[in-house]
């Protein structure tokens, strides 16, 4: 096996070594942006007309200005570069307001909330004229937060109230919820591991306990748009809507992201893949691998233990309307009814699992 190190990364060319007991690096604290759950206020002055037209994978960076409170509380104006990103939500028929990536100069944001950041993913509201899309933003943000409750090997997120100002003066300003996603390298380092750019993964290469929790989490939120073995489309590394972190000794943990097609979000544009035996994303389908029943039931334990914290997370979320809260808690109630019933576990998990 050939291993080629890169800064803050490890590239595994063939396959991961067998799982070992070796630990990772010394965990690092989160950067300031992801060390708090408070909503941050941000104004971005950017060329909206140009960005709305940038729908390719190689779209250019556009000059913009970010305005936010500095260390002394006074507003700072910082030059940034902004570009569109993503795939599904980058399509014009899906989102008229595309997801963005903000590129900061680290030297200009020292000692601010953006200290240590450069290229940051921003999940935006997708469509200007429909307030339902604000609820989708909050629901996807909360899915990340839910997984944070279950494991530290997860992407942190930060909710923002963003005012978008058209630098060309063609459109009126608009303010919407959005959220930033922690970078993969930062997430791995914070967890004490490295990002593993793995071209292919076998389930046996992944830490079983972490994999089972991930599989049950996807079932809980009604997400089937993921894989821990298939490569990401257009990338030379695994996996679809997941990154693999670990170390040179062969410890590997899958970390999921991108939950907008999940049933808990229930976005209007969300559809299951046509080869799946479900018709709506709200229908749960277990897409995990077959494992001994005791392993699966052990994965249920953190969900059961953290049930009060999970429900409190949603009840305390600013901006989430009462109808969405009710629908979501009922959806989660159904999940807990399933994992608490032996016969339904057999039918919903053991008989639906994917063979290894």
Buried (B, 14 or more C-beta within 10 A) or exposed (E): EEEEEEEEBBBBEEBBBEBEEEEBEEEEEBBBBBEEEEBBBBBBBBBBEBBBEBBEEEBEBBEBBBBBBBEEEEEBEBEBBBBBBBEBBBEEEBBBBBBBBBBBEEEBBEEBBBBBBBEBBBBBBBBBEEEEBBBBBBBBBBBBBBBBBBBEBBBBBBBBBBBBBBBEEEEEEBBBBBBBBBBBBBBBBBBBBBBBBBBBBEBEBBBBBBBBBBBBBBBBBBBBBBBBBBBBEEEEBBBBBBBBBBBBBBBBBBBBBBBBBBBBBBBEBBBBEEEBEBEEBBEBBBBBBBBEEEEBBBBBEBBEEBBEEBBEBBEEBEBBBEEBBEBBBEBBEEBBEBBEEEEEBEEBBBEBBEEE
